[in-house]
Amino acid sequence: MSVQYHLKTTEGDIAPYVLLPGDPGRVETIARTWDEAHHVATNREYVTYTGTYRGAPISCTSTGIGAPSTSIAMEELARCGARTFLRVGTCGTVQPDVPNGTMAILDSAMRQDGASTAYAPIEFPAVADHRVVSACVAAAVDLGLDHVVGTTRSADTFYASHPRPGSSYGDFWQSSWQHRFEDLRRLNVVAAEMEASVILVLARVWGLRAGGVSVVLDNMLEVAGDSGEFDPQAQLEHSQRWIEQVAQLSNETVAQLWQADHPR
């Protein structure tokens, strides 16, 4: 097998279980928590480490922001032997009873991205593998982490679609955005991020496994207040402890899956 064009990986570089954070800077942070880890490759937004955690072979590759770059990563990872994918990241929520710091276990996604529609029609569901969801829940319980299981909304934009002007540059705004977040609340959507939908769709159409965990950093209905001003650096509740917890949860999920896949 030739070296993959974007990831710069090849067969043997990638474990069957792969964590997928968006931020390249988080890959080494996650890999440092493993029992053994080594750097595989860095190219563009893609950083890859491979190692072991509690006996499980594990890799971690950053996807960059959004569905298009994520689909490229998954294509090349699958070619190199990845069989189970776990989205690991941060998210917002629209539910009043989901506080910041909650671990959102993603069992399904609203497909508001464009990349997944290049692979499957919009009627095709974005759903997680039940074994991955069960492993996520078991790991969260074992770790004593507050968690919620439910649907995420995966979209292609970060600054657009807010209820009032003040988020998009120059106060650009569309009237159709006014109730969009409130509609998500009514639909009982628990999280909002940018990558899970394409991960779930691709794994399902390829006959592979996928799921996702994200830590909640803000309530999207409340963060901008009445002003509509959105300053994510100031308004999102960043916590290194939460990033470490979601990394730990992802590692333990892989360990749970490895043990289930290889019973003694």
N, C-alpha and C positions, 0 to 999 in steps of 0.2 A: 504493500500500500504506500502511495506517495504521501508526502507531508501535506496536511490540510492547508488550504490557501490562506485562511484567515487566522485560525487558531495556532498554526504551526505545530500541530500535534500529529501523531501517527499511531497505528495499532500498537498496543502495549503501553501507551502513555496514560490511558484513561481507564479508571476503574468502572465497574458496572453501575455503581451508585455515584451520582453526581449532584452536588449542591450548586445552585445557580443564583448567586447574588448579582445585583446590577453593578454595584460600585467595585471597580478593580482594586481599590484600596482595602476592601474588606476581605479579599481572598486570603492574603497572608495572615490577617487577624484570625480568620476561621481556622486556617491550617495550623497555626501555632497551638491550638487546643487539641490537636490529634496526638496520638502516641508516636507517630512518625510521619514526616512530611518532607517533600522535596519539590522545588520549583521545576515545572516542566517547560513552560514557554510564556512569553509575553509578546503580544503584537496588537497594535491598535488598542481597542477597549478590552481586549481579551487577555486575562491573566489566568494561568492554570497551575494548580498544585495537585499532586497526588500523594497519597499516603495510606495509613491505616488508623482506624479508631475502634478500640475494643475488639480487635480481630477482624473488623470489616474493612475491605478495600474501599477507599473513598477518594473521590476527586472533587475539586471545586474550581469552577470556571466563571469568571464575570461575564455578563451579557451586554454591558452597557445599558443605556436607557431605552426602553420601549421594545415593541414587538418585532420590528424588522431585524435589528441586530441580534435579538434573542433567537429568532428563527434560524439565522445563519449559524449561531453557536450550536444549536441543537442538531442541525443537519450534520455538522462536522463531528460533534461528539458521538452521535449515533454511529457514524462510520468508523469511529475509533473504539467502539465497544460499550458505550454507555447504554444502559437498559432501564434504569430508574432515575428520574429527574425530580429534584425537589427545589422549588423556588424558595429562596431565603431573602427576606428583605424587610422593608418598612412600608407602612400604608397609612391612609387616613380612614376615618369611619364617618358615618352619618347617623349612627345610632346613639341616642342619649345615654343608654345604659352600658356602653362599652368604653371604659375609661382608658386614657393613655397608659401605655405599658402592657396592655392586654395582648396576648399572643392570638392572632387570628389564624385559625387553621382553615385553609381554603379548600372546600370540597367541590366548588363549581365557580364559574365566572360568566358574567355578562360580557359578550364579545363586542366591545366598542373599539376594538383595534382594527386595523386594516390588513395586517399581514396574515392573520389566520384565515381570512376570507379568500386568500389566494390558494389555500389548500383545501378548504371545505366550505360549502355554502353556509350562510348564516344560520340556517335551520339546524345545522349539526351542533350538538351540545358540547360545551366545554366543561367536562366533568373529571374529577380526580379519580384515580384508582382507589377502590375501597380499602385495599390493604395498606396503601400509603396513608390514607386518612386515619385508619385505625391505629397505625403505628405512631402517627403524630399525636393523637389523643392519649395513647398509653404513655408516651414519653413526657407529655405535658403533665399528666397526673403524677408520674414518678418523680418529676422534678419539682412538683408543687407550684406550677406556674398558672396564673390566671389565664384562661383561654376561652375562646368562643369558636364555634364551628359554623361555617356558612359560606354564602356567595360573595365573591368580590366583583367589583366592576373594574375591568381592565380597559384603559383608554389610551389614546395616542398623544394626548396633550396634558400638560401640567398646569399652565396658567389660564387656559380657556375654560369656559363652561361654569364659572362661578356665578352666584345668584345676582350680584350687583357689579356695576363698573368699578374698576380699581385693581383688578388682577392682571388682565392683559395690558400690554404696552399701550400708552396713550389713552387709557380708559376705553379701549375698544370693547364693545359688548354687543351681544345679540339678545333680543327679547326672549327667544326660545330657551335661553339659559336660566331664566329667572327661577323656575321651579324644578330644575333638573335634579339638584341634590335632594330636595324634599321628596321628589318622586322616588329616588333611590331608597330613601328612608321608608317610604310606604311599601316598597317592594321587599323590605327586610334584608336589603343588602348590608353586609356587615363591614366590608372593607373596600378600599379604592386604591388601585395601584396601576401599573402599566405593562406588566409582562405575563401574568398568570394565564390569561386566556389562550395565548398562542402556545404556551408550554403544554397545557392540558389538551388542546386540540391535536397538536402534532403527536404527542405520545399516544393518544387514543387511535388516531388514524394509522400509525405505524405499528400498533400492537404492543407498545411499550407501556411503562407505568410512570405516572407523575402525580404530584400534589404540590402543596405550597404552605409555607408559614411566613407570616409577616407580623411585625410588632407595630401596634398603633401609636402614631406620633401626634395626631390631632383629630379634632372633630371638624369636618369640613363645613358644617353648617354654622359653626360658632367661631372659627378661627379669625375670620375677617370682621366679625362684629357688624354693627350697622353701617360702618363707613365703606365697606367693600374693599378696603386696602388689604393687600396680601403681601406680607414680607416673610417668606418661609424661614429665613435664617433667624428671625426674631420670634416668630409666632409658633413654629413647630417645636415640640418639646423633645429636643435631642438629648439622649442619655446613653453614655457608653455602656452602662450596666444593662440596658435593654438590648443593645446590639449583642453584647456578650451572651445574654439569655437566649436570644433567638438563634444564635450560633450553636449554643449548647443544645437547644431543642432540636435543631436540624441534625446535629451529630447523633443524638440519642435516637432520633427517628431512624436513621440509617442503621444503627446498631440493632434496633428492634426488627427491622426488615431482614437484616443479615441473619439474625438468629432464627427468624421464622423460615427463611429460605434454606437454611442449612441446619435442620434439627439434628441433635446428637442422638 
